[in-house]
């Protein structure tokens, strides 16, 4: 099981991220983008002949990535002249640096990490939205769970408890704090510890933590082991939050960006209308047990960004000191 990291490490982790990506900016000038270079150096005639552009998308091996695999398998990216490779081995901690170094062309990034990077002056731009939490209903893709006999029945009860999150100072901590605050509890009394998603359930069952913040498929797995949802933290603080955004380097070739965003919009529209197809991909690509793949809650998908929900998160990020100044929401439009 991962060693828990206490809340005080959160700001240091944020600053480390900024340092990492800024360092990458310093060296990215010597790097080249094969896609852009090939298109610009060969001239107009060669560009017309080379109709298919190779694109690499850096992302994580999670439920939401099923939409990207869907786009590849259905040939939608290819219809837009893109030969897409999905790289799930980049690692979340180095995704931004890989993007700036043009090791990947586009990357999925959680909204808080992007806000922090932009606040630090990292040269990134938003290519569009990607995955979203649910805007309505009684459930969601993000939840806090506890044991049935824990005495925790709602968000307010998390005050004074130890709660595991995958990353300190993140969308998880911000929305949990807000959900607790809205329920009349004091979020300052929560003791957040950092544990990897796959290890959280073992920590809960061992009594190392009082509650865990999970996403799918881990919510469904935890419920199957007897844990109970005590808070749908996104739904209780920022319904419909754009959880993962599609990001690229600020110097990305405009033609590549335009072609990619047009393709992504069509991919996400099609994927969102074929839930059965996405669940098949979970079994094939993530090697998920078919019974689990049938039960997990699926993300919503859209290149349009829920600015209202994201503005709520931006305000919380500023209030809690994750960003040094109010977030410029025009960067997400």
N, C-alpha and C positions, 0 to 999 in steps of 0.2 A: 504494500500500500504506500502511496506517496506520503512524504513527510509534510504535515500541515504547515502552512506559512501564515503568520498572523496578519491581522488587518494593517498593522503599521508598515508592512512591506508593500502595500498597494501603491502608494505614491512613488516609491522607488522603482517599482516595476514599470510604471507609466513613463518615468523619466528614462529608464533603460531602453524602452521601446523607442522613444524619441531619439536617444543617442545612437541607437543602432541604425535607424533609417536615415538620420542625418549623415552618419558616417558613410552609408552607402551612396548618398547623394554626391559626396566628395569624390568618389571613385567611378561613378556611373558615366562620367563624361568620356572615359576611355572605352567604355563598352559600346557595342553597337546592337541595333535591332535588325536581325537578318531579314525580317519581313519588310521593314521600311527600306533598308538599304537596297534590297533586291529590286523593289518597285521603283525607287527613285534613280538609281544609277544605271539601270538598263534602258531607260528612255521609254517614250510613249508606246512605240511599237511592241517592245518586249512586254510591257505591262498588259497590253491587250491580249497577247498570247498566253501569258501566265495568269489565267483566269482564277485559279484557286490559290489562295493565300494560306500558308501554314500559321495557325494560331495556337498558342498554349495557354490554358486557363489553370491557374493555381488555386486549389480549393482543398477542402477537408473531406475525409471519407465519412460523411454524415448523411442523414436522410435527405436533406435538401439537395445534395449533389445529384440525386436521381434525375432531376430535371435537366441537367446538363448532359448526362449520359443519354437521356431520352432524345435530346436534340441531335446527338451524334448518330444514334441508332436509327432514328427516323429519317436521316438524311437532310434535315432542315438546315443545318449549318452549311452543308455542301451545296444546297440550292442557292445559297447566298455567296458562293465562291469561297468558302472557308473550310480548310482542312483542320479540324479542331482536335487537339490532344488535351486530355484532362489529366493534370498532374496532381495527385493527392499526396505526394511525398515531399512537398515543399516545406511543410511545417508551419503552423500558425505564427510562431514567433519570428519567422524570417520571411513571411510572405511579402511584406512591404519592401524589404531590401531586395528580394528577388525581382519584384516588379520594377524598381528603379534601375536595377542592373540589366534589365531586359532579358532576364533568364526566363521569365514568363511575360506574356503580353497583357493579360488581365488576371485579376485575382478577386476572390470573394473575401470581404473583410467585414467584421462586425462594426456596427455604426459607432460605438464608443471609441474603439481603437482608431478609426478613421478621424473622428473629431480631435483626438489627442494628437495624431500625426499632423493634421492640417494646422492645429494651433501651434505646433512646433515649427511650422514653416516648411514641412516636407512637401516637395513638388509632386502632388498627386492630383488627380481629377476623378470625379464620379462619372462612370460610364452609364450608370442606371441602377435601378433597384434590382433585387434578386428575390430573396425570400422574405416573407412577412408572417407575423403572428396572426392569430384569428381576431377578427373585429367583433364577432358576436358569438353567442352560444355560451354554454356552461363550462366548456373546457378550452384548452389551448395547447400550444407546443412547448410551453415553459411552465414549470411548476415547482413548488417547494413541498417536500414530503417528509413525514415523520412517522414514528411507530404509533400504532393505535392506542397504546397505553402511555403515551408520552405526556398527555395533558395539553398538547398543542392541537387546537382545533381550528384556529384561524390565524391570520397574519399578525394580529396584535400580540398573540402568545409567543411570537418569536423573540420579542424583547427579553433580554436577559439570558438568551440561549446561544448555543454554539451552532452556527450554520455553515455548512460546506458549500463553497462555490468553486467553479473551475478556474476562475481568474479573479483576483482581488481588484477592486476599483473598475468594475465592468458594468455592462448592461444588467447583469444579474444583481449585483449589489445595489445599483442605483434604483432599480425597480422594486426590489425587495424592501429597501428602506422606505420608498414612497408608499408601498402597499401597507407597511406597518404603520406609517404615519397617518395614512388615511383611515386606518382602522382604530386609531386612538392610542397606539403604542409609541414607545420611544425608540427609534432606530439606533440612537447612540448607544443603547444597551446591548445591541447584537454583537456577538463575537464571531466575525467571519474568519474561516480558515480555508486555505486553498488545497483542494484535492482534485485529482483527475476524475472526469465523469465516470469512467468504468470502475473506479475504486470507491466511489461514494457509498454505494449500497453496503459494501462490507464494513465501512466505517460506521454507518448508521446501526447496522446489526450488532456490531461489537461495542456500541455505546460510546464510541470516540467522539461523536457529534450528536446533537439533538435533532437536527433536520438537515436535509440536503436539497440543493437546487439542481434540478435535472432538466434535460431536454430529451427529445425522442432519439433513439428508441428506449432510453434509460428510464423514462417515466413509466412506460408500460411494463418494463422488466421489474422495476421496483414495486409497482402495484401488484404484479403477479407474485411477489414475495411477501406481500402483506402490508407494505407501506401505504399510507393514506395521504392524499393531497390535502394540504392545509392552506395553500395559497396558489392561485393562478396569477403569479406576480405581474406578468405583462398585461394581462386582461384587467387587473385591478389598478394599474398605474398608467399604461399607455396602450390601449387596445389597438390592434392592427399595426403594431410597431414594425417598421422595416428592419429586420434583424440582421440580415446580411446584404451588403451592397456590392455591386460590381465596380471595381476600381482599376485604374490604369495610371501610368506615368503621365505627368503633365505634358511631356513632349511626344506623346503618342501621335503617330501619323493620323491626321484628321480623316482621311479616306478610310483607313483601317477601322478607326473608331466608329465612323458612320455605318460602315458595312456590318460591323459586329453588333452594334446596338439594334439595327434593324433585324438581324437574324435572331438575337436574343429575345426581342419582343415576341417574335413569332414562336420561338421555342417555348417560352414560358406560357403563352396563351394555349398552345397545344398541350403542353404537359399538364396544365391546370385542369384541362378537360378530359384527361385520361388517367384517372387515379389508379385504375387497375394496371395500366401499363407501367406506371411508376413503381407500384408494389412488386411487379415482376422484376424490375431492375434492381430493387433492394435485395432480392434473392440472388440474382445473377452477379451483380457487381460487388455488393457488400457481404455476400455469402450469409445473408440473414436467414434464420429459420423461417420457412414459409408461414408457419402459424403466427409467428411474431410479426412478420411483414404484413399480414392481413389485419393486424390490430393496431399498429402504431398510428399515431396522429400525424398527418402529413402537413407540411408547411403550405402556406398559400404562396403563389408566385406572381410577380408583376415587375416590369421595369419602371412603372410609375412608383414614386416614393410617397409614402404616407407622411407628408410634411407636418401635419398636426401632431401626430404621435411622436415623430422625430424631434419636433420642437420641444415637446415635454421632456424628452430625454436630454436634449441639449441644455435645457434650463437646469436640470438636476446635475448634469456634469459640471456646469459652472458653479452652482451652489456648493457642490462638494469639493471644488478645487481641482478637478481633473483637467480642466482647461483654464487658461489664464485670463481669458476674456470671453464675452458672449459669443457663441458660435454664429458665424455668418451663414444663415440658412440659404442664401442665394447659391451657395456652392453645391446644393443638393437639388436645385430646381432643374 
